[in-house]
Structures are given as structure tokens and as C-alpha cells.
Amino acid sequence: MSHENPMRLLAASLVTCGVALVGCQSSSHSRPAHARETAPIPMDAHSHAEPNRVRVENVSLDLTVDPDTQVATGLVELELARIDDEAPLVLDSLALEIDGVTGSDGTPREYELGPPDPNLGSALTVRLAPQDHSVVVAYRTTRGCEAMQWLAPEQTADGTDPFLFTQGESIFTRSWIPLQDSPGVRVTYDAEIRVPAGLTAVMSAEQLGFEYGAWHFRMGRPIPSYLIALAVGRLEFRPLSDRTGVWAEPSVVDACAAELEDTEAMVQSAERLFGPYRWSRYDMLVLPPAFPFGGMENPRLTFLTPTMFAGDKSLVGLIAHELAHSWSGNLVTNATWRDFWLNEGTTSYIEQRIMEEVYGKARSDMEQLLGYEGLVREMAGMDPRDTVLHIDLAGRHPDEGFSDVPYEKGALFWRRLEQLFGRRTFDAFLHTYFDEHAFQSITTPEFEAYLRKHLLDTDPQRAARIDVKQWLYEPGLPADAPVPTSSALARVDEALKALWLAKTPAELDTQGWVTQQWLHFLEGLPADMKVGQMAELDRTFGFLQSGNDEILAVWLRLAIAHGYAPADARLEQFLMTVGRRKFLQPLYTELAKTEAGMQRAREIYQRARPRYHTVSTGTIDEILHWSTKGSD
């Protein structure tokens, strides 16, 4: 959009007119004709939208971001496919102030904002005129926006400027853009983003530059709404290759670039295995520590946690995972959130294939075994219904399906297929699967049908050795689940046995151990350790001083469990500064096991909660029985 885009005129001319407001002309680059021929979209229990009647095809944003008020204000133009000419447009909206809706001719359209559902937000229903091929919605975000995390300068690495990032997965995009917020609805998008002087805006799209007071972006490939992402801060860029690079705050950008120097090798490895990279660039943005995930695979711009930077590349498997999403997730997407495993299980499998090719089989073996052991530990305490890949999430928030199951059980399913059919055959199947479903969304039953036709039916004898329905639709791990092995971790098991036989920590041979071995060691320590033993381990190996957050987080959990008081101050500091849910959930869970621990957890959480993203608070609130007022 140019600086003269007529959407901008709406902001100055809106006046109330009953339930509709005066607006503007919309842009003319709509594509209504071909959309009538698009395939039906599965019904999504987590969206109010009715995309099989009227479907959004392109999203054009014009937003002004104000860190002082923590509000984004502006317009969104939605280009439509009118499958049912009589149907209204139904959008998803959560905690948004709607200032007006206009049709293609710039005149007001009647709209209704329905009652809020605690999980889904409100339906925004717009009555369309016969000629409408687009609508423009004027709106503002509010403090209830679950996607946007506003950070004060002191919460950033440099401590000089505010920072904003969005997190759309699973159903949070509707809290900063009114749209059809379902992974089954894929859209292209463009944007003009206005930010305070000195700050840079980046998005999950091609950056077209800064002009007329706004940063301009365009995503020409159709993507699900949860992948529309924005970040604003004082940022610098470092190229890593002709098509890869990293954005970060000035004080850390060079260190981040050094840790990520193997990114291009990973991209090339993935292309050799699974076909061409179709998003042109693969850049990364390192966020402040409040980011709730390890990474988020926003196309063209992966968002990363700073907790992955250990200084020795030992945690760059996270990059392999997010890069793998460029095929499984971004290119071929789960159509609903109960199909989440199709994104994450496939990606976790591809991640380890990339790691094996770039860093060797021994490294991949360690990471596979750690993932398997973590899955077994977690599943032991789970409701059986939540151990199903095609999970039933009816009446629940899709984030309730977040666990190791879609990742690790899903990856084990893919490995079992590889075992049965061999890598050559299986890789060819995956390559074809990505090609034939590129830029589409798919359900588990659709995947099962494709799998049977294109792999299982080609070799019935091998296919008879796997019960696909048990893997996809039944709880637990099937008996034929592959159990990873690792000679490097076997050496750690020998060290643990020696420790149990009364050797002191200083006598153990840990020379050359890498992060994965230390994690295996910590998870294998006896459950009945005494405080004195904890102290001796800490003196010998310096766990509390570790600069590796993966190792530190496990040690802090053990310190809570065994009453190791010297860790108290470091624990509080960690909980006050790190917002990654993977770390927060086990720490608060361990604290909540005792009355004194629960009290301490609540005291810390009351101060830390404003620093966490909604993704994390939604989980911790439940653990601590927290209401909006901080009490039951």
C-alpha cells in the first residue's frame, strides 16, 4: 500500500451511525472470482468464522503502535471470497474495540459484536452488500489483548527502549486483528506499521522498507492467521548468508550471529532432504526473555528466546526445529488445533534429520533419547485423553493440548514409518507429501487417507506391521514405538551408577560432556538426595552459576524438590526474568507441591506475572489457582 492508501482516510472521518460507522473506499486488488472454487474448509471448534460461506483471502493492515498507551490503533481491509452471496461475514475478535466497518463502496455496514466466549472471544458479524468484495474495519487493541506483549525498557537486553512482540499461536491473533482466526483459513497479507522514532518494526513477511513514516511489509504466500507476527524495538540486523540473517538488540546481536552461524548449512540440509525452501529468506529475531516459547516459526522471521544462547551451539537444535516448520506447519498446516501433531510431530522428526546431517548421528541420538525420556515422564502423569495425537479439544482452549505428546509421540510415529519403509522410500513420500499439499491445511483423517494411498498401500506387507489408527486415535505409546539409544548418554548412566556406589562428584569422569549429557545426568539423580549431596554436586559442577538456561532450569527444579536453600535467590531471579513456559511450568509446579512452596510461588508470581506473556500466564494461573485478583 502507498502512503495515500484510502484506508488511512477512515481514521479521520469515522462518525457513529447506529451500529455502522462511516468509512472509506477500499483498495481494488481483490480476487473474488476464483475463490468460489476453493475446497471446503473443515469446521473449526475454536473459531466463530464461517469460511465456507464467506472467506477472507487477503489482510491489509494499517496500524499505529503506541508503547506509552500500549495500544495499536488503525484499520484492516479484508478481501473476501463470497461463496454464499446471502451470507454475512463472520470474524473472530477478542478484547478489541471496533470503531466502524465499511464496505467496498466506502459506506457503512451494519455489524454486531457477539457475547464473549471465555476461550474464543466474540464473533464479529458484518452484513454485506451484494457488491462487497472487501470490508474495512477500524479498531483498537485493549489491555486485554492476549497476543501483544509490551515490555518496558528494563525488560530488554539494552534497557534503553520499549519493546513489543506478538504471539499468535494458537488463537491469539484475533486479539490484535479481527479476522478469521483458524489455521484452516490461509491468507496473504500486507501491512503499514507506524512506530515511535528510533524503533524498527519487523514482521513475518517481506520487508519493503521505511517510507512515508511507516514500515511496509508484504506476504505473498497464503499463511494461517497465527503466523502473522509483529515485533517493534531498537533492533539491528546481521547477515549470515545471502538468504539468512538475525535481528537482535544492539548489545547482543553480534553474539547471536556467532551462535547462529550454521543456519545456512541447516537450510541446505533441509532442502536436500525435503525439497526447496519456498519462503525466499530465513531470518531470525532474538526477543527479550519474556518470550513464552523457545521459538516461533513465523515465516521468513523465526522468533527466538535468548535462553537458547549457551555460547557453545549446544542448543541450536531449536533452530533446526523452527526451520523444519518451513515445511511442516508453514507450508503444510494443521487444519484445526486437534490436528496440532501434524505440525509438531512432523517438525520434530525433520529437526532430528537436520541435526544428524549437520552435527552427526551421535548428537541426534542424544536429543532423540532426551525427548523420549521427557515424553515418558510427562505421560505418566497425564489424563489418557491428552495422550492421543488426534486430541479431542471440544470445549477447551487449544493450548490445553500443548504437551510433549504432539511433538515427541508424533515424531516417534514418523520414525516408526521410516523404520518400516526405509529412509529412501520414506523421504520420497515426505517430499511428495509437501509438494502436493504446499500452502494448504490438512486434517488428521485427510492425512491418514493420503498416507494409506501413497505409502502403506504400496507395500501391504510392511504396512501390516503398524497400527496407524492406534497411533493416531488411541492413548499412550504403542508397543512398536521406537526407543532411541545413545552411546554418549550410556556413558552418563555409568557415571550415575558410580555416584550411587558412593563415589564423590569430583571422582566422576565428566570431561567433554555436552549439554545433552548434563541434562541426562540431572534427570537421573536419585529422588532421595539429601541437601548435603546437592551442595556437593553444586560445588563440584557449579550448576547455580550455569549460563545454560536448560541446565539451570532443571537444577532449580531439583533444588525446590530437595529443599536446597542456596538456590532460593537464583530461583527468584530466574522466575522474575525468564518468561519461557517450558521452564516456568515445572518450576511453579514443583513449588506448588507444598504449602510453603505455594505461598512463595504466589508471592513471586504476583510480581512476575505482568512480565509474562498470556501463553505462560494461562498455564501458571491454573497451577497456582490464580484469579485476576491473585486469589481463589
C-alpha positions as CSV (number, residue, x, y, z in Angstrom):
1,M,0.0,0.0,0.0
2,S,1.2,3.5,-0.7
3,H,1.1,6.4,1.8
4,E,-2.1,7.6,0.1
5,N,-4.0,4.4,0.7
6,P,-7.6,5.4,1.3
7,M,-7.9,3.2,4.4
8,R,-5.9,5.9,6.2
9,L,-8.6,8.5,5.5
10,L,-11.0,6.5,7.6
11,A,-9.3,7.3,10.8
12,A,-10.1,11.0,10.4
13,S,-13.7,10.6,9.1
14,L,-15.4,8.0,11.3
15,V,-18.7,9.1,12.8
16,T,-21.2,6.9,14.5
17,C,-24.2,5.8,12.5
18,G,-26.4,3.4,14.6
19,V,-24.5,0.1,14.6
20,A,-22.4,1.1,11.5
21,L,-19.8,3.8,11.0
22,V,-18.8,6.0,8.0
23,G,-15.7,4.7,6.3
24,C,-13.7,4.8,3.1
25,Q,-13.1,3.3,-0.3
26,S,-11.2,0.0,-0.1
27,S,-8.4,-0.9,-2.4
28,S,-9.1,-2.6,-5.7
29,H,-6.7,-5.5,-5.7
30,S,-9.3,-8.1,-4.6
31,R,-9.5,-11.6,-6.1
32,P,-13.2,-12.7,-5.6
33,A,-13.7,-14.7,-8.7
34,H,-11.5,-17.8,-8.3
35,A,-12.3,-18.1,-4.6
36,R,-15.7,-19.7,-5.2
37,E,-13.9,-22.8,-6.5
38,T,-11.7,-23.3,-3.4
39,A,-12.2,-26.6,-1.4
40,P,-14.3,-26.6,1.7
41,I,-12.6,-25.9,5.0
42,P,-13.1,-28.2,8.0
43,M,-15.3,-26.8,10.8
44,D,-13.1,-25.4,13.5
45,A,-14.3,-25.6,17.0
46,H,-12.0,-22.8,18.0
47,S,-13.3,-20.2,15.6
48,H,-16.6,-18.3,15.1
49,A,-15.8,-17.9,11.4
50,E,-17.9,-19.5,8.6
51,P,-15.3,-19.5,5.9
52,N,-17.3,-21.9,3.7
53,R,-19.8,-19.1,3.2
54,V,-17.6,-16.0,3.2
55,R,-13.9,-16.4,3.3
56,V,-11.1,-13.9,4.0
57,E,-8.4,-14.1,1.3
58,N,-6.1,-11.1,2.0
59,V,-5.5,-9.0,5.0
60,S,-4.2,-5.4,4.7
61,L,-3.1,-3.7,7.9
62,D,-2.6,0.0,8.6
63,L,-1.6,0.3,12.3
64,T,0.0,2.8,14.6
65,V,1.8,1.3,17.6
66,D,2.0,3.4,20.8
67,P,4.2,1.9,23.6
68,D,3.1,4.6,26.0
69,T,-0.6,3.7,26.0
70,Q,0.2,0.0,25.0
71,V,-2.4,0.3,22.2
72,A,-2.3,-0.4,18.5
73,T,-4.9,1.7,16.5
74,G,-5.8,1.5,12.9
75,L,-7.5,-0.3,10.1
76,V,-7.7,-3.7,8.5
77,E,-9.0,-4.3,5.0
78,L,-10.2,-7.8,4.4
79,E,-10.6,-9.1,0.8
80,L,-13.4,-11.6,0.5
81,A,-14.4,-14.7,-1.4
82,R,-18.3,-14.7,-1.5
83,I,-19.2,-18.4,-1.7
84,D,-22.7,-17.8,-0.4
85,D,-23.9,-14.4,-1.7
86,E,-26.5,-14.2,1.0
87,A,-24.3,-14.9,4.0
88,P,-22.7,-12.4,6.4
89,L,-19.0,-12.1,7.0
90,V,-18.2,-13.7,10.4
91,L,-14.8,-12.8,12.1
92,D,-13.1,-13.7,15.3
93,S,-12.4,-10.8,17.8
94,L,-11.1,-10.8,21.3
95,A,-10.9,-7.8,23.5
96,L,-10.9,-5.4,20.5
97,E,-12.7,-2.0,20.4
98,I,-14.5,-1.9,17.0
99,D,-14.8,1.7,15.7
100,G,-16.5,1.0,12.4
101,V,-17.0,-1.2,9.4
102,T,-17.4,-0.1,5.7
103,G,-18.0,-1.9,2.5
104,S,-16.4,-1.8,-0.9
105,D,-18.1,1.4,-1.8
106,G,-16.9,3.2,1.4
107,T,-20.3,3.4,3.0
108,P,-21.2,2.0,6.4
109,R,-22.1,-1.7,7.0
110,E,-24.1,-3.0,9.9
111,Y,-22.2,-5.1,12.3
112,E,-22.7,-6.9,15.6
113,L,-20.1,-7.9,18.2
114,G,-21.5,-11.0,19.9
115,P,-21.1,-12.0,23.5
116,P,-17.6,-13.1,24.6
117,D,-16.8,-16.7,25.0
118,P,-14.1,-17.3,27.6
119,N,-12.0,-19.2,25.2
120,L,-12.9,-17.9,21.8
121,G,-13.7,-14.2,22.3
122,S,-16.6,-12.7,20.3
123,A,-18.0,-13.2,16.8
124,L,-17.9,-10.0,14.8
125,T,-20.7,-10.4,12.2
126,V,-20.9,-7.9,9.3
127,R,-23.9,-7.7,7.0
128,L,-22.5,-7.4,3.5
129,A,-24.0,-5.5,0.5
130,P,-24.3,-7.5,-2.8
131,Q,-21.3,-5.7,-4.3
132,D,-18.9,-6.1,-1.4
133,H,-15.7,-7.8,-2.3
134,S,-13.9,-6.3,0.7
135,V,-14.6,-4.6,4.0
136,V,-12.6,-2.2,6.2
137,V,-12.7,-2.5,10.0
138,A,-11.4,0.4,12.1
139,Y,-10.4,-0.9,15.6
140,R,-8.1,-0.6,18.6
141,T,-6.5,-3.1,20.8
142,T,-7.0,-3.0,24.5
143,R,-5.2,-4.1,27.7
144,G,-7.0,-7.4,27.2
145,C,-5.0,-8.2,24.1
146,E,-3.6,-11.6,24.6
147,A,-1.3,-11.6,21.6
148,M,0.7,-8.5,22.3
149,Q,3.4,-8.4,25.0
150,W,4.5,-4.9,25.8
151,L,7.9,-4.7,27.6
152,A,9.4,-1.8,29.5
153,P,13.0,-0.8,28.7
154,E,14.3,-2.5,31.8
155,Q,12.9,-5.8,30.5
156,T,15.1,-5.7,27.4
157,A,18.8,-6.6,26.9
158,D,19.9,-3.0,26.3
159,G,17.5,-1.4,28.8
160,T,17.0,1.8,26.7
161,D,13.7,1.4,24.8
162,P,10.4,-0.3,25.0
163,F,9.7,-3.5,23.0
164,L,6.6,-5.1,21.6
165,F,6.1,-8.6,20.2
166,T,3.1,-10.6,19.2
167,Q,2.5,-14.3,19.6
168,G,-0.4,-15.6,17.5
169,E,-0.4,-19.3,18.1
170,S,-2.8,-20.8,18.9
171,I,-5.8,-18.4,18.8
172,F,-4.4,-15.1,19.9
173,T,-4.1,-13.2,16.6
174,R,-7.8,-12.4,17.0
175,S,-6.9,-10.1,19.9
176,W,-4.9,-7.8,17.7
177,I,-6.5,-8.2,14.3
178,P,-10.2,-9.0,13.6
179,L,-10.1,-11.8,11.1
180,Q,-11.0,-15.5,10.6
181,D,-8.6,-16.9,13.1
182,S,-8.5,-20.6,12.1
183,P,-5.5,-22.5,10.8
184,G,-7.7,-23.8,8.0
185,V,-8.1,-20.3,6.6
186,R,-4.9,-19.2,4.8
187,V,-4.4,-15.6,3.7
188,T,-1.9,-13.3,2.1
189,Y,-1.2,-10.0,3.9
190,D,0.4,-6.6,3.6
191,A,1.0,-4.0,6.3
192,E,2.0,-0.4,7.1
193,I,3.2,-0.2,10.7
194,R,3.9,3.2,12.4
195,V,6.2,3.2,15.4
196,P,8.0,5.8,17.5
197,A,11.1,7.3,16.1
198,G,14.3,5.2,16.6
199,L,12.4,1.9,16.7
200,T,12.2,-0.7,14.0
201,A,9.3,-2.8,13.0
202,V,9.7,-6.4,11.7
203,M,7.1,-8.9,10.6
204,S,6.7,-12.4,9.3
205,A,6.8,-11.0,5.7
206,E,9.0,-9.4,3.1
207,Q,10.2,-6.1,4.5
208,L,9.7,-3.4,1.8
209,G,11.4,-0.6,3.7
210,F,10.5,2.6,5.6
211,E,8.6,5.2,3.6
212,Y,6.1,8.0,4.5
213,G,6.5,7.4,8.2
214,A,5.7,3.7,8.2
215,W,7.4,0.3,7.8
216,H,6.0,-1.6,4.8
217,F,5.6,-5.4,4.5
218,R,4.1,-8.0,2.2
219,M,3.5,-11.7,2.5
220,G,2.5,-13.1,-0.9
221,R,2.2,-16.7,0.1
222,P,-1.1,-17.7,1.9
223,I,-0.4,-18.5,5.5
224,P,-2.7,-19.3,8.5
225,S,-3.5,-16.3,10.7
226,Y,-1.5,-17.5,13.7
227,L,1.7,-16.9,11.7
228,I,1.0,-13.1,11.2
229,A,3.6,-11.7,13.6
230,L,4.9,-8.3,14.5
231,A,7.8,-7.0,16.7
232,V,8.9,-3.5,17.5
233,G,12.1,-2.4,19.2
234,R,15.6,-1.0,18.9
235,L,16.9,-3.6,16.6
236,E,20.0,-4.3,14.4
237,F,20.5,-6.8,11.6
238,R,23.4,-9.1,10.9
239,P,23.5,-11.2,7.7
240,L,24.6,-14.8,8.0
241,S,24.4,-15.7,4.3
242,D,22.7,-14.4,1.2
243,R,19.3,-15.6,2.5
244,T,19.7,-15.8,6.2
245,G,20.3,-13.3,9.0
246,V,19.5,-12.3,12.5
247,W,17.8,-9.3,14.1
248,A,18.5,-8.5,17.8
249,E,19.1,-5.7,20.2
250,P,22.5,-3.9,19.5
251,S,24.2,-5.2,22.6
252,V,23.6,-8.9,21.8
253,V,23.3,-9.0,18.0
254,D,26.9,-10.0,17.3
255,A,26.9,-12.8,19.9
256,C,23.6,-14.1,18.5
257,A,25.1,-14.0,14.9
258,A,28.1,-16.1,16.1
259,E,25.9,-18.7,17.7
260,L,23.7,-18.9,14.6
261,E,26.4,-19.1,12.0
262,D,25.4,-22.7,10.9
263,T,21.9,-21.6,9.9
264,E,22.6,-21.7,6.1
265,A,24.0,-25.2,6.4
266,M,20.8,-26.2,8.1
267,V,18.7,-24.7,5.3
268,Q,20.7,-26.5,2.7
269,S,20.4,-29.8,4.6
270,A,16.7,-29.5,4.9
271,E,16.4,-28.7,1.2
272,R,18.4,-31.8,0.3
273,L,16.1,-33.9,2.4
274,F,12.7,-32.5,1.8
275,G,12.6,-30.2,-1.2
276,P,13.1,-26.5,-1.9
277,Y,12.8,-23.8,0.7
278,R,9.8,-21.7,-0.5
279,W,9.9,-18.6,1.6
280,S,12.8,-16.8,0.0
281,R,14.6,-15.7,3.2
282,Y,15.1,-17.4,6.5
283,D,15.8,-14.7,9.1
284,M,15.6,-14.8,12.9
285,L,14.6,-12.3,15.6
286,V,16.1,-12.8,19.1
287,L,13.5,-11.5,21.6
288,P,13.8,-10.4,25.2
289,P,13.5,-13.3,27.8
290,A,9.7,-12.7,28.3
291,F,9.0,-14.6,25.1
292,P,6.9,-17.7,26.2
293,F,8.3,-20.2,23.7
294,G,11.7,-21.4,22.7
295,G,10.9,-20.3,19.2
296,M,8.0,-19.4,16.9
297,E,8.2,-20.4,13.3
298,N,6.8,-17.2,11.8
299,P,7.5,-17.5,8.1
300,R,10.6,-15.6,6.9
301,L,11.3,-14.5,10.5
302,T,11.5,-17.1,13.3
303,F,11.1,-15.5,16.7
304,L,13.7,-16.9,19.2
305,T,14.1,-16.9,23.0
306,P,17.5,-15.7,24.3
307,T,17.6,-18.7,26.6
308,M,18.8,-20.8,23.7
309,F,22.1,-19.0,23.6
310,A,24.5,-21.0,25.7
311,G,27.7,-19.9,23.9
312,D,28.6,-23.3,22.5
313,K,25.9,-24.0,19.9
314,S,24.6,-26.8,22.2
315,L,21.0,-25.6,22.0
316,V,20.8,-24.8,18.2
317,G,18.5,-27.8,17.7
318,L,15.9,-25.2,18.4
319,I,16.8,-23.5,15.0
320,A,16.6,-26.9,13.3
321,H,13.1,-27.3,14.7
322,E,11.8,-23.8,13.7
323,L,13.4,-24.1,10.3
324,A,11.7,-27.5,9.8
325,H,8.4,-25.7,10.3
326,S,9.1,-24.1,6.9
327,W,7.9,-27.4,5.5
328,S,5.7,-28.9,8.2
329,G,3.4,-26.2,9.7
330,N,4.0,-23.2,7.5
331,L,3.9,-25.0,4.1
332,V,1.5,-27.8,5.2
333,T,-0.6,-26.7,8.2
334,N,-2.8,-28.5,10.7
335,A,-6.4,-27.5,9.6
336,T,-7.7,-27.4,13.2
337,W,-5.9,-27.4,16.6
338,R,-6.8,-31.0,17.3
339,D,-4.5,-31.8,14.3
340,F,-1.6,-29.9,16.0
341,W,0.6,-33.1,16.0
342,L,0.7,-32.8,12.2
343,N,2.7,-29.6,12.6
344,E,4.8,-30.5,15.6
345,G,5.4,-34.3,15.3
346,T,6.5,-33.9,11.7
347,T,8.7,-31.0,12.6
348,S,10.3,-32.8,15.5
349,Y,11.1,-35.7,13.2
350,I,12.6,-33.4,10.5
351,E,14.5,-31.5,13.2
352,Q,16.5,-34.6,14.1
353,R,17.1,-35.4,10.5
354,I,18.7,-31.9,10.0
355,M,20.7,-32.3,13.3
356,E,22.0,-35.6,12.2
357,E,23.1,-34.3,8.8
358,V,24.7,-31.1,10.2
359,Y,26.1,-32.2,13.6
360,G,26.3,-36.0,13.3
361,K,24.3,-39.0,14.4
362,A,25.7,-39.0,18.0
363,R,24.2,-35.6,18.6
364,S,20.9,-36.5,17.1
365,D,20.8,-39.8,19.1
366,M,21.2,-37.9,22.4
367,E,18.5,-35.4,21.6
368,Q,16.1,-38.1,20.5
369,L,16.6,-40.1,23.7
370,L,16.2,-37.0,25.9
371,G,12.9,-36.3,24.0
372,Y,11.7,-39.8,24.5
373,E,12.5,-39.8,28.2
374,G,10.8,-36.5,28.7
375,L,7.7,-37.8,26.9
376,V,7.6,-40.9,29.1
377,R,7.9,-38.8,32.3
378,E,5.2,-36.4,31.3
379,M,2.7,-39.0,30.0
380,A,2.9,-40.9,33.4
381,G,1.0,-38.0,35.0
382,M,-1.4,-37.1,32.1
383,D,-5.0,-37.8,31.6
384,P,-5.1,-40.6,29.0
385,R,-7.3,-38.5,26.7
386,D,-4.5,-36.0,26.4
387,T,-2.0,-38.6,25.2
388,V,-3.9,-39.0,21.9
389,L,-2.4,-37.5,18.8
390,H,-5.7,-36.5,17.3
391,I,-6.7,-35.0,20.6
392,D,-10.3,-34.0,21.4
393,L,-10.3,-30.3,22.4
394,A,-14.0,-29.6,22.2
395,G,-15.0,-27.0,24.8
396,R,-11.3,-26.5,25.7
397,H,-8.8,-23.9,24.8
398,P,-6.4,-25.3,22.2
399,D,-3.4,-24.5,24.5
400,E,-4.7,-27.3,26.8
401,G,-3.4,-29.7,24.1
402,F,0.1,-28.4,24.4
403,S,2.5,-31.0,25.8
404,D,5.3,-33.3,24.7
405,V,2.7,-35.6,23.1
406,P,2.2,-33.9,19.7
407,Y,6.0,-33.3,19.5
408,E,7.6,-36.5,20.7
409,K,4.9,-39.1,20.2
410,G,4.3,-37.6,16.7
411,A,8.0,-37.8,15.9
412,L,8.1,-41.4,17.1
413,F,5.2,-42.2,14.7
414,W,7.2,-40.8,11.8
415,R,10.3,-42.7,12.9
416,R,8.3,-45.9,13.0
417,L,7.3,-45.4,9.4
418,E,10.9,-44.7,8.5
419,Q,11.9,-47.9,10.2
420,L,9.4,-50.0,8.3
421,F,9.8,-48.5,4.8
422,G,13.4,-47.4,4.9
423,R,14.7,-43.9,4.5
424,R,14.9,-43.7,0.8
425,T,11.2,-44.7,0.3
426,F,10.1,-42.6,3.3
427,D,12.0,-39.5,2.2
428,A,10.4,-39.7,-1.2
429,F,7.0,-40.0,0.4
430,L,7.6,-36.9,2.6
431,H,8.9,-34.9,-0.4
432,T,5.8,-35.7,-2.4
433,Y,3.5,-35.0,0.7
434,F,5.0,-31.5,1.0
435,D,4.8,-30.8,-2.8
436,E,1.2,-32.0,-3.1
437,H,-0.1,-30.1,0.0
438,A,2.0,-27.0,-0.3
439,F,0.2,-23.9,1.1
440,Q,-2.7,-26.0,2.2
441,S,-4.1,-27.0,5.6
442,I,-4.9,-30.7,6.3
443,T,-6.8,-32.7,8.9
444,T,-5.6,-36.0,10.5
445,P,-8.2,-38.1,8.7
446,E,-7.1,-36.5,5.4
447,F,-3.5,-37.2,6.2
448,E,-4.4,-40.8,7.1
449,A,-6.1,-41.3,3.8
450,Y,-3.1,-39.8,1.9
451,L,-0.7,-42.0,3.9
452,R,-2.5,-45.2,3.1
453,K,-2.8,-44.4,-0.6
454,H,0.8,-43.2,-1.2
455,L,2.8,-45.2,1.3
456,L,1.0,-48.0,3.1
457,D,-0.8,-49.5,0.1
458,T,2.4,-49.6,-1.9
459,D,3.8,-52.3,0.4
460,P,1.0,-54.1,2.3
461,Q,3.4,-56.5,4.0
462,R,5.3,-53.7,5.7
463,A,2.1,-51.7,6.4
464,A,0.7,-54.7,8.3
465,R,3.4,-54.1,10.9
466,I,2.0,-50.8,12.1
467,D,-1.5,-50.0,13.5
468,V,-1.9,-46.4,12.2
469,K,-5.3,-46.0,13.9
470,Q,-3.8,-46.9,17.3
471,W,-1.0,-44.4,16.8
472,L,-3.3,-41.6,15.7
473,Y,-6.5,-42.1,17.7
474,E,-5.7,-44.1,20.9
475,P,-4.0,-43.0,24.1
476,G,-0.5,-44.0,25.2
477,L,2.5,-45.2,23.3
478,P,2.0,-48.2,21.0
479,A,4.2,-51.3,21.7
480,D,6.1,-50.7,18.5
481,A,7.2,-47.2,19.4
482,P,10.9,-46.9,18.6
483,V,13.1,-46.5,21.7
484,P,16.1,-44.3,20.9
485,T,19.6,-45.2,22.1
486,S,22.7,-43.1,22.7
487,S,26.2,-44.3,23.5
488,A,27.0,-40.9,24.8
489,L,24.2,-40.9,27.3
490,A,25.1,-44.5,28.2
491,R,28.4,-43.2,29.5
492,V,26.4,-40.8,31.7
493,D,24.4,-43.7,33.0
494,E,27.7,-45.3,34.0
495,A,28.6,-42.1,35.9
496,L,25.3,-42.1,37.7
497,K,25.9,-45.7,38.8
498,A,29.3,-44.8,40.1
499,L,27.7,-41.9,42.0
500,W,25.1,-44.3,43.6
501,L,28.0,-46.6,44.6
502,A,29.4,-43.8,46.9
503,K,31.8,-42.1,44.5
504,T,32.1,-38.4,45.1
505,P,31.1,-36.0,42.3
506,A,34.7,-34.9,41.9
507,E,35.7,-38.5,41.1
508,L,33.3,-38.7,38.1
509,D,34.7,-38.5,34.6
510,T,32.7,-35.7,33.0
511,Q,35.5,-34.4,30.8
512,G,34.0,-33.2,27.5
513,W,30.4,-33.6,28.5
514,V,27.9,-31.5,26.4
515,T,24.6,-30.0,27.4
516,Q,22.6,-33.1,26.5
517,Q,24.7,-35.3,28.7
518,W,24.4,-32.9,31.7
519,L,20.6,-32.8,31.3
520,H,20.5,-36.6,31.3
521,F,22.7,-36.7,34.4
522,L,20.5,-34.2,36.3
523,E,17.3,-36.1,35.4
524,G,18.9,-39.3,36.5
525,L,19.9,-38.2,40.0
526,P,18.3,-40.2,42.8
527,A,14.9,-38.9,44.1
528,D,16.0,-39.2,47.7
529,M,19.1,-36.9,47.5
530,K,20.0,-35.0,50.7
531,V,20.7,-31.3,50.9
532,G,24.4,-32.1,51.6
533,Q,24.6,-34.1,48.4
534,M,23.0,-31.3,46.4
535,A,25.6,-28.9,47.9
536,E,28.5,-31.2,46.9
537,L,27.2,-31.5,43.4
538,D,26.8,-27.7,43.1
539,R,30.3,-27.1,44.5
540,T,31.8,-29.5,42.0
541,F,29.9,-28.6,38.9
542,G,28.7,-25.0,39.5
543,F,25.1,-25.6,38.4
544,L,23.7,-22.4,40.0
545,Q,26.3,-20.4,38.1
546,S,25.5,-22.1,34.8
547,G,25.0,-19.8,31.8
548,N,23.0,-22.5,30.1
549,D,19.3,-22.0,31.0
550,E,18.3,-25.5,30.1
551,I,20.7,-26.9,32.7
552,L,19.9,-24.2,35.2
553,A,16.2,-24.7,35.0
554,V,16.5,-28.4,35.7
555,W,18.8,-27.8,38.7
556,L,16.4,-25.2,40.1
557,R,13.6,-27.7,39.9
558,L,15.7,-30.2,41.8
559,A,16.7,-27.6,44.3
560,I,13.0,-26.9,45.1
561,A,12.2,-30.6,45.4
562,H,15.1,-31.3,47.8
563,G,14.9,-28.1,49.8
564,Y,18.3,-26.7,48.7
565,A,18.1,-23.2,50.1
566,P,21.2,-21.8,48.5
567,A,19.3,-21.8,45.2
568,D,16.4,-19.6,46.5
569,A,17.8,-16.3,45.3
570,R,18.7,-17.6,41.9
571,L,15.3,-19.2,41.5
572,E,13.5,-16.0,42.3
573,Q,15.7,-14.1,39.9
574,F,15.1,-16.7,37.2
575,L,11.3,-16.6,37.6
576,M,11.4,-12.8,37.6
577,T,13.3,-12.5,34.3
578,V,12.5,-15.6,32.1
579,G,9.1,-16.0,30.6
580,R,9.6,-19.2,28.7
581,R,6.7,-21.6,29.6
582,K,8.9,-24.7,29.2
583,F,10.9,-23.5,32.2
584,L,8.2,-21.8,34.2
585,Q,5.7,-24.6,34.3
586,P,7.9,-27.3,36.0
587,L,9.3,-24.7,38.5
588,Y,5.9,-23.4,39.6
589,T,4.5,-27.0,39.6
590,E,7.3,-28.1,42.0
591,L,6.8,-25.1,44.3
592,A,3.1,-25.7,44.4
593,K,3.5,-29.2,45.9
594,T,3.9,-27.9,49.4
595,E,2.0,-25.3,51.4
596,A,5.1,-23.2,52.0
597,G,6.2,-23.5,48.4
598,M,2.7,-22.5,47.1
599,Q,2.9,-19.4,49.3
600,R,6.3,-18.5,48.0
601,A,5.3,-19.2,44.4
602,R,2.3,-16.9,44.7
603,E,4.4,-14.1,46.2
604,I,6.9,-14.3,43.3
605,Y,4.2,-14.7,40.7
606,Q,2.3,-11.6,41.8
607,R,5.4,-9.6,40.9
608,A,6.4,-11.6,37.9
609,R,3.1,-12.2,36.2
610,P,2.9,-8.8,34.4
611,R,6.2,-9.7,32.8
612,Y,4.9,-13.0,31.3
613,H,3.0,-13.4,28.1
614,T,-0.6,-14.7,28.1
615,V,0.7,-18.1,26.8
616,S,2.6,-18.5,30.1
617,T,0.1,-17.0,32.5
618,G,-2.7,-19.2,31.2
619,T,-0.7,-22.2,32.3
620,I,0.7,-20.8,35.6
621,D,-2.7,-19.3,36.6
622,E,-4.0,-22.9,36.6
623,I,-1.1,-24.3,38.6
624,L,-1.4,-21.6,41.3
625,H,-5.2,-21.4,41.3
626,W,-4.8,-17.7,40.4
627,S,-7.6,-15.4,39.6
628,T,-7.3,-11.9,38.1
629,K,-7.1,-10.6,41.6
630,G,-4.4,-13.1,42.6
631,S,-6.6,-15.3,44.9
632,D,-9.1,-18.0,44.6
